[in-house]
Amino acid sequence: MKLNFKKIGAVVATAAFALSLTACSGSKTVVSYKGGKITQDQFYNKLKQSSAGKTTLASMVINNVLEAQYGNKVSNAQVNKLYNKYKTQYGSSFSNILSYNGLTLATFKDNLKTNLLSEAALKDTKKISSAQQAAFWKTYIPKVTVQHILVSSSAKANTIIKQLKKGASFARLAKKYSIDTTTKNNAGKLSSFDSTDTTLNAAFKTAAFKLKPGKYTTSPVKSTSGYHVIKMISRESKGALKNNKALINKQLYAKMAQNSATMKSVIASVLKRANVSIKDSDLKDALTSYLTTTSSQTSTQTTN
């Protein structure tokens, strides 16, 4: 039930904490009880010595410097568009899923904006080389559209294959035999996917990519879900690298964004440009894990 949105800024702890690390000279009361009280000064002094306090400060600083350096590249319209995408995807269960993940509508939008700001920083900091583009394009397989019939045993799959060889309708067999309830009544058709897809089983993708339009697998394809019979409907032509650089860069940046070492180095660059100086000695090491990222680690992680 966890939200499955891409966390480009996954190394940035969420800034949606209700706590504030700003000390108040007036020492305003935060909590009172019989026999005493807790003031903001007391709360601040206790909090700043904890890992939670340092994490919160790091989040606040990182989000503020990202906003300062890349805020002009991320509009409210972009945030709302992404927000509406997830809202539509999860439908009536959206609010419950946010609650399950400890988020409100506002903090979820904050997280989305942080992701977009981090994405802008990534693209600004890490430039993609022609060698990286060529390596990606060499193994890339463009989108295909397939049908499949999922059954629980190889014997059942072989029975279906025999019927297909005799000219039986794939759509009819899918409706009759498939245990995939989301596709069986639509001729077993799946949404289009390419070689960068991470949702489908690797064996399933490998078998599908080998097929020509109109052809089907002549032996059962085993996955964690069961056994598949797959038929190719259509496949996009690959074209030339020079005409697909936007697609290539998008995929390469998406891969970089999932690499924690790469993203830490991006945040380190952002922080160094901001010349951040923490004045409170108890909090001076709050950003250490970001600022000690080495360039050699980053180079290795980025090109892998």
Buried (B, 14 or more C-beta within 10 A) or exposed (E): EEBEBEBBBBBBBBBBBEEEBEBEEEBEEBEEEEEEEEBBBBBBEEBBEEEEBBBBBBBBBBBBBBBEBBEEBBEEEEBEEBBEEBBEEBEEEBEEBBEEEEBEEEBBBBBBBBBBBBBBBBBBBBEBEEEBBEBBBEEBBBBBBBBBBBBEEBEBBBBBBEBBEEEBEBBEBBBEBBEBEEBBEEBBBBEBBBBBBEEBBEEBBEBBBEBEEEEBBEEBBBBEBBBBBBBBBEBEEEEEBEEBBEBBBEBBBBBBBEBEBBBBBBBBBBBEEBEBEBEEEBBEEBBEBBEEBEEEBBEEBBEE
